[in-house]
Amino acid sequence: MKNTRTNKYNLGFFPTPLHTLKNVSNKYSDYTIYIKRDDQTGLASGGNKTRKLEYLIKEAIDTNCNVVFTAGAQQSNHCRQTAAACAVAGLECHIIVKGNEPKQYQGNLLLSHLLGAKIHFTSNYNKEIDFNCHISALEKSKKAYVIPIGGSNITGTLGYVEAMKELKLQLEEQHVKIDYLFFPSSSGGTQAGIMLGMQLYNLDFELIPIKIDKDTNEKSELAEVVLDLVKEGEALLNLDTNYTLSDIPLNRNYNEAEYGVLTKNEITAINELALKEGVLLDPVYTGRAFFGMLDCLKNKKIKENSTVLFWHTGGLPALFDYANGLK
Ligand SMILES: Cc1ncc(COP(=O)(O)O)c(C=O)c1O
């Protein structure tokens, strides 16, 4: 088995806290609710990408690259954390972002700028983004490492495989057995890592990944992306799961609004966790996923008297770009 631990460049503070949500648990009294705080990974305000970037940045350095390219939305948490990781590792960071340059930078975009990323705005943006035109413009002395959108290739996925070992140890230490794990799923790497890690470390609970992006007819549908990453991971980690598409869990009940569109659902979730626990969610990912979890608790869509974990994957800086909708 590939030793995942030695293939990292340390960027974050781990383990992230695992603790109960006492006041939310009191409200939904049929359930005990825990939260895993990957909003506290520490890298330029944290988030799930820190775990992936520890593996990606190591690979960039090991392959003698001195420039990193990645892409995302203007409020991409992934781009902001990549910019921070590159600053730490001394790599030049280029981020390709969707749309025209705004007059005023806010939230993650502002932070990516402060973290030294060279930001390229493009209206010609899609999931199969072409980095080559940017790479070919580099000086000869520069060698580029490309991180896909969301850091979701097999290298990044290893970050969440390792996260499951961390979770297992914490659950054992705290004598907690969880029945359900809720988290947002978008580019697939977090989910694939969680699924592989569950297998590798013999964890047994039901996954409820909340699909963030609206469903499309595109071929590279999220479940297929997750399955491909899981299959790649199985080979790398010597696992034998024989998963097929129907084994990839994905809850599609909360993705009716387009990606990044703030609705009353996300606002309800953000308000509830802020007011009851002093914990801030983000408007795009964790707000949507936490709402999904609250809906399942409120309407008893999962079995009563169970223990539930919400994995907080970060995203706080994006709140500042949604000030109008939130106040
Ligand atoms: C805060 C936050 N949560 C969740 C996700 C989704 O993770 P993944 O893309 O690995 O599915 C992202 C992705 O950008 C994110 O920024």
The ligand as a Tripos MOL2 file, in Angstrom:
@<TRIPOS>MOLECULE
LIG
   16    16     1     0     0
SMALL
NO_CHARGES

@<TRIPOS>ATOM
      1 C1        -16.3510   24.9170    1.6700 C.3       1 LIG1
      2 C2        -16.4130   23.7730    0.7280 C.ar      1 LIG1
      3 N1        -17.0980   22.6720    1.0880 N.ar      1 LIG1
      4 C3        -17.2120   21.6110    0.2720 C.ar      1 LIG1
      5 C4        -16.6490   21.6160   -0.9760 C.ar      1 LIG1
      6 C5        -16.8470   20.4150   -1.8440 C.3       1 LIG1
      7 O1        -15.7650   19.5440   -1.8050 O.3       1 LIG1
      8 P1        -15.4490   18.6690   -3.0850 P.3       1 LIG1
      9 O2        -15.2090   19.6160   -4.1890 O.co2     1 LIG1
     10 O3        -14.2590   17.8620   -2.7190 O.co2     1 LIG1
     11 O4        -16.6460   17.8330   -3.3750 O.co2     1 LIG1
     12 C6        -15.9270   22.7340   -1.4060 C.ar      1 LIG1
     13 C7        -15.3330   22.7550   -2.7520 C.2       1 LIG1
     14 O5        -14.8760   23.7250   -3.2460 O.2       1 LIG1
     15 C8        -15.7980   23.8430   -0.5290 C.ar      1 LIG1
     16 O6        -15.1150   24.9390   -0.8850 O.3       1 LIG1
@<TRIPOS>BOND
     1     1     2 1
     2     2     3 ar
     3     2    15 ar
     4     3     4 ar
     5     4     5 ar
     6     5     6 1
     7     5    12 ar
     8     6     7 1
     9     7     8 1
    10     8     9 2
    11     8    10 1
    12     8    11 1
    13    12    13 1
    14    12    15 ar
    15    13    14 2
    16    15    16 1
@<TRIPOS>SUBSTRUCTURE
     1 LIG1         1 GROUP 0 **** ****
